[in-house]
Amino acid sequence: MNNSQRSTFAILVSVFFFWGFVAASNDILIPVFKDAFGLQNWQSQMINFAFYGAYFIGSLFYALLAGLAKFNIIEKFGFQRSISIGLTVSALGTLLFIPAATFNSFLLMITGLFVVGLGFSLQQTAANPFAISLGDPSKGSQRLSLAGGINNLGTTVAPMLVSLAIFGSLKADSEVARSVSDVQTPYLLLGLAFILAATVFFITGKKEYRELKLSKNKPSTIDDKTSTQVKEVSIFSYKQLVLGMVAIFFYVGVEVATAGNLGEYMKRELGFTNNAIGPYVALFWGSLMIGRWANASAAFTSNNLLRITLKILLPFVAFGIFLGVTHLFGNDISPFYNYFFIIPILIIADFASFEKPHFQLAIFSILGIVSLLIGIYANGIYAVYGLMSVGLFCSTLWPCIFTLAISGLGKQASKGSSFLIMMILGGAVISVLQGVLADVSFIGISNSFYLGVICFIYLFIYALIAGPIHTRNLADAKEM
């Protein structure tokens, strides 16, 4: 990347931080709203339903707008200005927290989160390909890995920062928020950050917008008389994509539902207060950072010894960052020391996968099942460790599933990608479904995590089915 591209990329990663920050913040709002509005567990999970459902509705809306109305926002305005539009939509969503707090309305609160999610869906649609385009395309995945690391930084600090903003303290003597109005402050500040970022993207997008207009005015260099049209196979005829859409649905579902119900589990089973669960939720999301740093380290060097060294060291560095941030916010970090001994399991599993997506998906799915079973059957902090470690084994499943699902799609890969993004809907559906199960007296909060076990079983089966297809497609590509 040249200097201009580096500065643009530095600005771009801010939206990745926003996505992670809001996603992890929702897990703090769930128990707070449950108490403040007197909700049942499934009702409090409507926070996740509204936010992740917005990804599906937003992606579907933008696809229909491009397909039926022939109005593609990204082609019309470019990457940066499309991100600016998305940020503005999200900022409008944060403004709804003002009347929501004034009228003490849970419906307005989740409507605000829904609008924030609508903006995020456009941002994500534009930001991922934009990151790939900033420099050498062959190193685009590395830039996405770096951006993903910034996303996880947002998920790590958000639970503690939002808890501090709501409760004024992270100590256990402040059981509930003083009032629902205390929730609006961090989101209004976040809305201000959205507006500032939107302004920067709009201004810096002038050059891209001008170049986009000029490129549309250029005559085509393709001779229509000599061009041939090849009839495309229906995208839904690719088994790996169709099954991969279900896999994304279940993957996002188990990840979001486990994090979203972790706080309720700690309150019911261990007697934790709302504000005291923040560091534990933060470690769940921080576990994704730990796992992604381990997996992505190989992309930054071709030196085998250095690659192995980074794969071993970086997860512990990421864990150290979590401990440092947690201590900085005034928390006792001693309950997390033993989590250090879980990280080697992740590293060994990462090496055992030989960096093959289907191997990694299968191995990590098995470990995810084991983690959930520990959470269901163990007692005390060990059960919490089991549930938090689900984050470790979810950490690399998105790129694994994505790689397997679009394998062999060729020119239809971008279309297939849009369908995969729609399946983020799983975060909305699975989290609410687990909330319903947790409220059933003969099931309870512990046994509700069996829903996550079912999700991981499907992911393991998908790895067995899609793996051979992916291997065959790679072999075919080498022969061409």
RAWO-V291951 format. One record per residue. PHI is phi as a letter, one per 30 degrees, with the letter a starting at -180 (999 if undefined). OMEGA is omega in whole degrees, -180 to 180 (none if undefined). Layout:
phi = (PHI & PHI)
omega = (OMEGA & OMEGA)
This chain:
phi = (999 & d & d & d & d & d & d & d & d & d & d & d & d & d & d & d & d & e & e & d & d & d & e & d & d & e & d & d & d & e & d & d & d & e & d & d & c & i & c & d & d & d & d & d & d & d & d & d & d & d & d & d & d & d & d & d & d & d & d & d & d & d & d & d & d & d & d & c & c & h & b & c & e & d & d & d & c & i & d & d & d & d & d & d & d & d & d & d & d & d & d & d & d & d & d & d & d & d & d & d & d & d & c & h & c & d & d & d & d & d & d & e & d & d & d & e & d & e & d & d & d & d & e & d & d & d & d & d & d & d & d & d & d & d & j & d & e & d & c & d & d & d & d & d & d & d & d & d & d & d & e & d & d & d & d & d & d & e & e & d & d & d & d & d & d & d & c & i & a & c & d & d & c & c & d & b & d & d & a & d & d & d & d & d & e & d & d & d & d & d & d & d & d & e & d & d & d & d & d & d & d & d & d & d & d & e & d & d & d & d & d & d & d & d & d & d & d & d & d & d & c & c & d & d & d & c & d & c & c & c & d & d & d & e & d & d & d & d & d & d & d & d & d & d & d & d & d & d & e & d & d & d & d & d & d & d & d & d & d & d & c & d & d & d & d & d & d & d & c & c & i & d & c & e & d & d & d & e & d & d & d & d & d & e & d & d & d & d & d & e & d & d & d & d & d & d & d & d & d & c & a & c & d & d & d & d & d & d & d & d & d & d & d & d & e & d & d & d & d & d & d & e & d & d & d & d & d & d & d & i & c & d & c & d & d & c & e & d & d & e & d & d & e & e & d & e & d & d & d & d & d & d & d & h & h & c & e & d & d & d & d & d & d & d & d & d & d & d & d & d & d & d & d & d & d & d & c & d & c & i & d & d & d & d & e & d & d & d & d & e & d & d & c & c & e & c & d & e & d & d & d & d & d & d & d & c & d & i & d & h & d & c & d & d & d & d & d & d & d & d & d & e & d & e & e & e & d & d & d & d & d & d & d & d & d & d & d & d & d & d & e & d & c & i & d & d & d & d & d & d & d & d & e & d & d & d & d & d & d & d & d & d & d & d & d & d & e & d & d & d & d & d & d & d & d & d & d & d & d & d)
omega = (173 & -176 & -180 & 180 & 178 & -179 & 177 & 179 & 179 & 177 & -176 & -175 & 178 & -179 & 175 & 176 & -179 & -178 & -179 & -178 & -177 & -179 & -180 & 179 & -180 & -178 & 174 & -179 & -175 & 179 & 179 & -180 & 180 & 179 & -174 & -177 & 180 & -175 & 167 & -174 & -179 & 179 & 179 & 178 & 175 & 174 & 178 & -180 & -179 & -175 & -177 & 174 & 179 & 177 & -180 & -179 & -180 & 180 & 179 & 180 & -179 & 178 & 178 & 179 & 180 & -176 & -175 & -178 & -179 & 179 & 179 & -174 & -177 & 177 & -178 & -172 & -177 & -177 & -171 & 180 & 174 & 175 & 178 & 178 & 179 & 178 & 179 & 177 & 179 & 178 & 177 & 178 & 179 & 179 & 179 & 178 & 179 & 177 & 179 & 179 & -179 & -177 & 179 & -172 & 175 & 180 & 178 & 179 & -177 & 173 & 176 & 178 & 178 & 180 & 175 & 179 & 176 & 178 & 180 & -178 & 177 & 179 & -177 & 178 & -178 & -170 & -177 & 177 & 178 & 179 & 179 & -176 & -177 & 179 & -178 & -179 & -179 & 179 & -179 & -180 & 177 & 179 & 177 & 177 & 178 & 178 & 177 & 176 & 177 & 176 & -179 & 174 & 177 & -180 & -178 & -176 & -174 & -177 & -179 & -179 & 179 & 176 & 179 & -179 & -178 & -173 & -177 & -179 & 175 & -180 & -171 & -179 & 179 & -167 & -178 & 177 & -179 & 175 & 179 & -179 & 179 & -179 & -174 & -175 & -179 & -178 & 175 & 175 & 177 & 177 & 177 & 177 & 177 & -178 & 179 & 179 & 179 & 179 & -180 & -180 & 180 & -179 & -178 & 179 & -179 & -178 & 179 & -180 & -180 & 179 & 178 & 179 & -179 & -179 & 179 & -179 & -180 & 177 & -180 & 179 & -179 & 177 & -177 & -177 & -177 & -179 & 178 & 179 & 179 & -179 & -178 & 174 & 178 & -177 & -179 & 175 & 178 & -177 & -178 & 179 & -177 & 178 & 178 & 176 & 177 & 180 & 177 & 179 & -178 & 180 & 179 & 180 & -178 & 180 & -177 & -178 & 179 & 178 & -177 & -179 & 179 & -179 & 179 & 177 & -178 & 178 & -176 & -172 & -174 & 176 & 179 & 172 & -175 & -175 & -177 & -177 & -175 & -180 & -180 & 174 & 179 & 180 & 174 & -179 & 175 & 177 & 176 & 177 & 179 & -178 & -178 & 177 & 177 & -175 & -175 & -175 & -178 & -176 & -172 & 178 & 176 & 179 & -173 & -180 & 179 & 180 & 180 & 180 & 180 & -179 & 179 & -173 & -172 & 177 & 179 & 175 & 179 & 178 & 177 & 177 & 177 & -179 & 180 & 179 & -180 & 178 & -180 & 179 & 174 & -179 & 172 & -176 & -178 & 178 & -175 & -176 & -176 & 178 & 177 & -174 & 176 & -176 & 177 & 177 & 177 & -177 & 179 & 179 & 179 & 177 & -178 & -179 & -179 & 178 & 175 & -172 & -178 & 175 & -178 & 179 & -179 & -177 & -178 & 177 & 177 & -180 & 176 & 177 & 180 & -180 & -180 & 178 & 175 & 178 & -178 & -170 & -180 & -180 & 173 & -174 & 180 & 175 & 178 & 176 & 179 & -179 & 179 & -177 & 172 & 177 & 178 & -172 & 168 & -166 & -175 & -175 & 179 & 180 & 178 & -179 & -178 & -180 & -180 & -174 & -177 & 179 & 177 & -179 & 178 & -177 & -180 & -178 & -178 & 177 & 178 & 180 & -179 & 178 & 178 & 180 & 178 & -175 & 169 & 175 & 180 & 177 & 179 & -172 & -175 & -179 & 178 & 180 & 178 & 176 & 177 & -180 & -179 & -180 & 177 & -171 & -176 & 175 & 177 & -174 & -178 & -177 & 179 & 180 & 173 & 176 & 177 & 177 & 178 & 179 & -179 & 177 & 178 & -179 & 177 & 179 & 179 & 179 & 180 & -178 & -173 & -178 & 179 & 178 & 180 & 180 & 179 & 180 & 177 & 179 & 179 & -178 & 180 & -178 & -177 & none)
